[in-house]
Amino acid sequence: MIIHENASLQRLNTFGIQVKARYLVHINSQDELSELTKEPIFTQVPRLILGGGSNILFTKDFDGLVMKVDILGKRVVSETDETVLVDIGAGEVWHSLVLYCIDKDWGGIENLSLIPGTAGAAPIQNIGAYGVEIQKVVEYVDGMDLITGDHRRFTHGECQFGYRESVFKQDLREKFFISSITLRLSKKYHQFDTHYGAIREVLDRNKITHPTIREVSDAVISIRRSKLPDPSVIGNAGSFFKNPTVDRAVAETIRKSYPNIPLYQIDNQNVKIPAGWLIEQCGWKGKQVGRVGVHEQQALVLVNLGGGNGEEIFQLATKIQESVGKKFGVSLMTEVNII
């Protein structure tokens, strides 16, 4: 285990922001993590746990210790004729894991194809796409309490999942290091979520009436690639804002002025409005502000057009929030973590 000083984080965040960490260490095992906790700097400086860097915006250098999660490995814990329990190292690339499971014909995460990031970050954010959230298949989350040094396992209920939320993102933020996650996936009788319009459209266009998990995954990949920029080509962190949930009465008031507003029912009282639609109505889609901007195909995605810094992106995000609030009376919350 090597502790690097004044280390560049540009290649460790998908916005491609050039910032430095006072200290950087790559964690490849729980033993290395235990070893790190005995180092003086572990308690002397602020800490930041970094996965794939796909859900973070650095607005300045980090004057502390960055712990890059690189723990790998996949193993079957147990299985029956119908389900399999799989333990996955927190540093595994999420999309590679999805493809691995599809090759095994294990179902449950095919709708989450092509989401950037690592397996360990998935439950923190409760990642979701096209009608599915990771909480649907999480059995356990294992790791270390960075305050006490104790290893702990969280059951599904203890993870306190919510919309893009979990106990790891709230009460245990930077206090718990996730080393592995355990997912329960289906081996047969796969339950598909294809109600999301775009998936159904792709399947219908390809004349697929009884899709396999691979065909659902391929449809999701096709949709995402058509709308979302590749971080290796243009710096971005995917969806920058959460889709806001509002009271139905608020939504109906907005619909009087905007009859075509897309609404998704949550329950009898609340509906969800696509943040991208709100941003687009405010004229931000495809707009460039200096070295940063809003993606031309998806208004939910902010992009680094080359040489932009985190403060520029943050200021752009703030202006978008202000304009949506002024026009619709709706508050947009960031999905991306801002440092």
C-alpha positions in Angstrom: 0.0 0.0 0.0 1.5 3.3 -1.1 0.2 6.7 0.1 0.7 9.3 -2.7 1.0 13.0 -1.9 -0.3 15.9 -4.0 -1.9 13.3 -6.4 -3.9 14.3 -9.5 -7.5 13.2 -9.5 -8.2 14.2 -13.1 -8.4 10.6 -14.3 -10.3 9.5 -11.3 -13.4 11.6 -12.0 -15.5 11.4 -15.1 -15.9 15.2 -15.4 -12.2 15.2 -16.0 -11.7 18.0 -13.6 -8.0 18.7 -12.8 -7.8 18.8 -9.1 -5.3 17.3 -6.6 -5.6 15.3 -3.4 -3.3 16.0 -0.5 -3.0 12.2 -0.1 -4.3 9.4 -2.3 -4.3 5.7 -1.5 -5.7 2.7 -3.6 -7.4 0.2 -1.4 -7.2 -3.3 -2.9 -8.3 -5.4 0.1 -9.9 -5.2 3.5 -6.4 -5.9 5.0 -5.0 -2.8 3.3 -7.9 -0.8 4.7 -7.2 -2.1 8.2 -3.5 -1.2 7.6 -4.4 2.3 6.5 -6.5 3.0 9.7 -3.2 2.6 11.7 -1.5 5.4 9.8 -1.4 8.8 11.6 -2.9 10.7 8.6 -6.0 8.5 8.8 -7.3 10.4 11.8 -5.5 13.7 11.2 -7.1 14.8 7.9 -10.5 14.8 6.2 -11.3 11.6 4.3 -13.1 10.9 1.0 -14.1 7.5 -0.3 -13.9 7.4 -4.1 -15.3 4.7 -6.4 -15.5 5.2 -10.1 -15.6 9.0 -9.8 -18.8 9.1 -11.9 -21.1 10.8 -9.4 -18.8 13.5 -8.0 -18.0 17.1 -8.9 -14.7 18.5 -7.5 -14.9 22.3 -7.2 -11.4 22.5 -5.6 -8.4 20.4 -4.5 -9.2 18.0 -1.7 -7.1 18.8 1.4 -7.2 15.4 2.9 -7.0 11.6 2.2 -8.8 10.1 -0.8 -9.4 6.4 -0.5 -9.8 4.9 -4.0 -11.9 1.7 -3.8 -10.2 -1.0 -5.9 -11.4 -4.2 -4.2 -12.2 -6.8 -6.9 -13.8 -10.2 -7.0 -17.0 -12.1 -7.7 -18.1 -15.3 -6.0 -21.3 -17.3 -5.6 -22.4 -17.4 -1.9 -25.3 -19.8 -2.4 -27.9 -20.7 -5.0 -31.1 -22.6 -5.6 -32.9 -23.6 -8.8 -34.4 -20.2 -9.0 -32.0 -17.6 -7.5 -28.3 -17.0 -6.9 -26.6 -15.0 -4.2 -23.5 -13.3 -5.5 -20.8 -11.4 -3.5 -19.1 -8.6 -5.5 -16.0 -6.6 -4.6 -16.8 -2.9 -4.2 -14.2 -1.9 -6.9 -15.8 -3.9 -9.7 -16.9 -1.8 -12.6 -20.7 -1.8 -12.5 -21.4 -2.2 -16.2 -18.8 -5.1 -16.5 -20.6 -6.7 -13.6 -24.0 -6.4 -15.4 -22.5 -8.0 -18.6 -21.0 -10.8 -16.4 -24.4 -11.5 -14.9 -26.1 -11.5 -18.3 -23.5 -14.0 -19.6 -24.5 -16.2 -16.7 -28.2 -15.6 -17.4 -28.7 -14.1 -14.0 -31.5 -11.5 -14.0 -32.4 -8.5 -12.0 -29.9 -5.7 -13.0 -30.2 -5.7 -16.8 -32.1 -2.4 -16.7 -29.1 -0.9 -15.0 -26.8 -1.5 -18.0 -24.2 1.1 -18.9 -24.5 3.0 -15.6 -21.0 4.3 -14.9 -19.3 3.7 -11.6 -18.4 0.8 -9.3 -20.4 -1.9 -7.5 -19.7 -0.4 -4.1 -21.1 2.9 -5.0 -24.4 1.4 -6.3 -26.1 1.0 -3.0 -24.9 4.4 -1.7 -26.7 6.2 -4.5 -29.4 3.4 -4.8 -28.7 3.7 -8.5 -31.7 3.3 -10.8 -32.8 3.5 -14.4 -35.8 2.6 -16.6 -38.0 1.5 -13.7 -35.5 -0.5 -11.6 -33.4 0.5 -8.6 -30.5 -1.5 -7.1 -32.4 -1.9 -3.9 -34.6 -4.5 -5.7 -31.7 -7.0 -5.5 -29.5 -6.0 -2.7 -29.3 -8.6 0.0 -26.3 -7.4 2.1 -23.7 -4.6 2.2 -20.4 -5.4 3.9 -17.6 -3.1 5.0 -15.8 -1.3 7.8 -17.0 1.4 10.2 -14.2 4.0 9.9 -14.9 5.4 13.3 -14.7 2.2 15.3 -12.7 0.0 12.9 -15.3 -2.7 13.2 -16.5 -4.8 10.2 -20.2 -4.7 9.8 -22.9 -6.2 7.5 -26.0 -4.2 6.6 -29.2 -6.1 5.7 -31.4 -4.7 3.0 -33.7 -3.0 5.6 -30.7 -1.5 7.4 -29.6 0.2 4.2 -32.6 2.6 4.4 -33.0 2.9 0.7 -34.9 5.8 -0.8 -35.0 7.5 -4.2 -31.2 7.9 -4.9 -30.7 7.7 -1.2 -29.4 5.3 1.5 -28.0 5.3 5.0 -24.5 5.3 3.4 -25.2 8.6 1.7 -26.8 10.2 4.7 -25.9 9.2 8.3 -22.9 7.2 7.4 -21.5 9.4 4.7 -17.7 9.0 4.7 -18.0 7.0 7.9 -18.5 3.6 6.4 -16.2 2.0 3.8 -18.1 -0.5 1.6 -15.9 -3.5 0.7 -18.5 -5.7 -1.0 -22.2 -6.0 -1.9 -24.3 -9.2 -2.1 -27.0 -9.4 -4.7 -29.9 -11.9 -5.1 -30.5 -12.5 -8.8 -32.9 -14.7 -10.6 -31.7 -17.8 -12.5 -35.1 -18.4 -14.2 -38.6 -16.9 -14.2 -37.0 -13.5 -14.8 -39.3 -10.6 -13.9 -38.8 -7.9 -16.6 -39.4 -4.2 -16.2 -40.1 -3.1 -19.7 -43.0 -0.7 -19.0 -40.6 2.3 -19.4 -41.7 3.7 -22.8 -38.3 3.8 -24.5 -37.5 0.1 -23.7 -40.8 -1.0 -25.0 -40.4 1.0 -28.2 -37.0 -0.5 -28.9 -38.2 -4.1 -28.3 -41.3 -3.5 -30.5 -39.1 -2.0 -33.2 -37.0 -5.2 -33.2 -40.1 -7.3 -33.1 -39.2 -8.8 -29.7 -42.3 -9.8 -27.7 -40.7 -12.2 -25.2 -37.3 -10.6 -24.4 -34.3 -12.3 -22.8 -32.3 -10.4 -20.2 -29.7 -9.8 -22.8 -32.3 -8.2 -25.2 -33.5 -5.9 -22.4 -29.9 -5.0 -21.6 -29.2 -4.3 -25.3 -32.3 -2.1 -25.5 -31.2 -0.1 -22.5 -27.6 0.3 -23.9 -29.0 1.5 -27.2 -31.2 4.1 -25.5 -28.4 5.3 -23.2 -25.9 5.6 -26.0 -28.3 7.6 -28.1 -29.0 10.1 -25.3 -26.0 10.2 -23.0 -22.4 11.3 -23.8 -19.5 8.9 -23.2 -17.4 10.3 -20.3 -14.2 9.1 -22.1 -15.1 11.5 -25.0 -16.8 14.4 -23.1 -16.5 15.0 -19.4 -19.8 14.4 -17.5 -21.3 12.6 -14.5 -24.5 11.4 -16.1 -27.7 12.7 -14.6 -26.7 15.8 -12.6 -30.1 16.4 -10.9 -32.7 14.1 -9.4 -36.2 14.0 -10.9 -38.3 16.0 -8.4 -41.3 14.5 -6.7 -44.1 17.0 -6.1 -47.6 17.1 -4.7 -50.2 16.2 -7.3 -51.9 19.6 -6.9 -48.6 21.3 -7.8 -48.2 19.2 -10.8 -51.8 19.8 -12.0 -51.2 23.6 -11.6 -48.2 23.3 -13.9 -50.1 21.2 -16.4 -52.7 24.0 -16.9 -49.9 26.0 -18.5 -48.0 23.0 -20.0 -50.6 20.4 -21.0 -47.8 18.1 -22.4 -45.8 17.9 -19.2 -44.8 14.2 -18.6 -45.9 13.0 -15.1 -45.2 9.7 -13.4 -47.4 8.7 -10.5 -45.6 7.7 -7.3 -48.7 7.3 -5.1 -52.1 8.9 -4.6 -50.5 12.1 -3.4 -47.2 12.5 -5.3 -46.0 12.5 -8.8 -42.5 12.7 -10.4 -41.6 15.2 -13.0 -38.5 14.5 -15.3 -35.9 17.1 -14.4 -34.6 17.0 -17.9 -38.0 18.2 -19.2 -38.1 21.1 -16.7 -34.5 22.2 -17.7 -35.3 22.0 -21.4 -38.4 24.2 -21.0 -36.2 26.8 -19.4 -34.0 26.9 -22.6 -30.9 25.2 -21.2 -30.7 22.2 -23.5 -27.6 22.4 -25.6 -26.5 25.7 -24.1 -22.8 26.4 -23.7 -21.5 28.7 -21.0 -17.8 29.2 -21.5 -16.0 25.9 -21.2 -19.0 24.0 -19.8 -22.6 23.4 -20.9 -25.7 21.3 -21.0 -25.7 18.3 -23.3 -27.5 18.8 -26.6 -29.3 15.4 -26.4 -30.2 15.3 -22.7 -30.7 18.4 -20.6 -30.2 16.4 -17.4 -26.5 16.1 -18.2 -24.0 18.9 -17.6 -20.7 18.6 -19.6 -17.1 19.7 -19.4 -16.5 20.9 -23.0 -12.7 20.9 -22.4 -10.6 22.6 -19.8 -13.6 23.5 -17.6 -13.3 23.5 -13.8 -15.7 22.3 -11.1 -16.6 25.8 -10.0 -17.9 26.6 -13.5 -20.0 23.5 -13.6 -21.3 24.3 -10.1 -22.3 27.8 -11.1 -24.1 26.5 -14.2 -26.0 24.1 -12.1 -27.0 26.9 -9.7 -28.3 29.0 -12.5 -30.3 26.1 -13.8 -31.8 25.5 -10.4 -32.7 29.1 -10.1 -34.4 29.3 -13.5 -36.5 26.1 -12.9 -37.5 27.4 -9.5 -38.6 30.7 -10.9 -40.5 29.3 -13.9 -42.2 26.2 -12.2 -41.8 26.7 -8.5 -40.0 23.4 -8.3 -36.7 22.8 -6.5 -34.1 20.7 -8.3 -31.8 18.7 -6.0 -28.4 17.5 -7.3 -27.8 13.8 -7.8 -24.1 14.4 -8.1 -22.0 14.8 -4.9 -20.3 18.2 -4.8 -17.0 18.5 -3.1 
